[in-house]
Amino acid sequence: MKMAVIYSSQTGFTKRYAEWIAEATGADCLEFSIAKKKDFSAYEAIIFGGWACAGSISKISWFKGNMDKWTDKELIVFCVGGSPIDNPEIEAALNKNFNESERKKVKTFYCPGGFNYEKMPAPSKLMMKMFVKTLKAKKAKTEAEQVMVKMISSSYDISDKKYIEPILRCLGVRS
């Protein structure tokens, strides 16, 4: 099966997952700026990866705008974020990116990545630091908020190749 993995990555975690998926499947791996100019008619599967930002997936509007052209293809979206895989809010966040009709056409997956403040653009870094400061100042923090403050106060990496296994199974590829 001819496959394409398209990704949008801010600090490298989504790129890493895209490369792992491409390596395991033999797919072409394309950065978003190149992919958006390409014709995908020869592909049987299109896998799109974007990073999570406040519950949305980066560049997802481009993918969604092309879904009607890709009705004959296997469509998969993976989102990479800083939350651990067991965060109960992930499924709801993924579902918010697609309406009911779109969810019938695309399979979605989440891959934990992390934070890399050193590679983050200045506006994103500033936004995150302000969020951390606000959360730290909050008087009655929930346990989840306390954990979040610890996690996002500095760079960390929780990415792991094992998180692509459900995507590979969906594509009929053994890991």
N, C-alpha and C positions, 0 to 999 in steps of 0.2 A: 504494500500500500504506500503510495507517495504521500508524504506528510510534510507540513510546514509548521515550525514553532516560531511564533512571532512574540516578541517581548518588548515591554517598556520598563526600564529599570532606572531608578534614581541613584541608588548607592551600591548596586551590584548583586543583591540577593536574588532578584527576579532573573537577572542574566544568568546567574549560576544555575538556578533551577531549569531555565530554558536550555542551557547547554547540556545539563544532565539528561533531560528528556530527549533532546536531539541525538545525543550519543547513544542512548539506549534503544532508540527507534530507527536510527538512520535517517531521521528527518532533516530537512534544510532548516537552519536556525537563522532567523532574520531579526535584526533590531528594527523597532517600529518605524523609524524615519525612512528606512529602506523599504520595508514591507508595504507601507501605505501607497507606494508607487507601483507595486507589482501586481501582475495578473495571476490569480490563484485557480484558474479554471482547470489546470492539469493536476491539481491536488485532490486527494480523496479525503484527507483529514486536515483540519486546521486547528491548531492548538494556540491559544492566545494567553499570554501571561502579563499581568500588570500588578503593580504594587498597591497596597491598601492605603487609602488616605481618608480618614473620617467616614468609614463605611462604604466608600466608593472605590472602584477599581480604575486606576489610571488608564486613560485612552480607551475606555470601554465603549464610548459613544462611536468611535470609528468601527470597532468590531460589530456592534449592534447595527450600524448603518449598512453593513455588508451582508448581514445574515440572510436577507431575502435572495441575494445572488448565490448563496452557498447552500441552498436547500438540499442538494444532492450529496452533501459532504458531512462527515462526522465532525461535529463542532464541540470543542472543549475549551473551557476557560479555567485558568488557575490564577489565584490571587495570592500574593506573598505579603505577609505582614509581620508585625512585631509580637503578636500574641501567640502564646503556646497553642498547640493543636487542640487542647481540651477546653478552650474558652467557649462557654455556651452561647456567646453572642455571635460567633462566626457564621453559623448557618443563616441566621436572620440577616446579617450584613450581606452575605453573598446573594441571598434571594432578593434584596432590595435593588440590586443592579439589573434585574430582568423582570419583565412583567410575566404573567402566567403563560401566555402564548410563547414567549421567548424561552421560558424555562423548559418547555416541552421539546425544544430544538437543540438545546445546549446542555452539556454536563459541566458542573462547576466543582472545583476543588480548591482547598486551602493548603498552603505550604508555609510553615513558620520560617521566618527569616531572621529578623533582628533589627537593630538600629546601628548605624554607622555615622556618628556625628561628624567624623573627620571628612567623609565624602558627601555629606548632605549640603545642598545649596544653602547659602546664608539665610534666605527668607524662611525656608523650612526649619532650619536649625533654630532660628529665633522663635518661630511659632512653637516648636516643641519645648524649648527652654521656658517660655512664658507659661505654657500649659503645665509643665512640671512645677514651676514656682507657685502657680495658682492652686494646684492640687496639694502641694506640701502645706500651703497656708490654710487649707480647709480644716475646720475644727474637728468635726465628727466624721472622720473618714471610715468608709466601710473597709472590710478586710481586703476586698478586691482592689480598692483604691490604694491601700497601703502597699500591696504587692506591685501594683502598676508603678507607683512612685519609685520603688526600688529598682524595677526593671528599666524604666525609661530615663533614669537619671544619668546613665552613661551608656556608651556603646556596648553591644553584646551581639552574639551570633548563636542562634539556636537552629540554624538550617542543617538539614541532614538529607542525604540521598534517599533514605527510606521513605520520605514523604512523597516521592514521585510514584511509588509502587501502585497506588490506586489508579493513577492516570494511565500507567502502563497496562494494568489489567483491563481497563476500559478500552484500550486500543488493541487488546489481544496480544500484547508483548510480554514475554517473561523477563523478569528482572534478574 
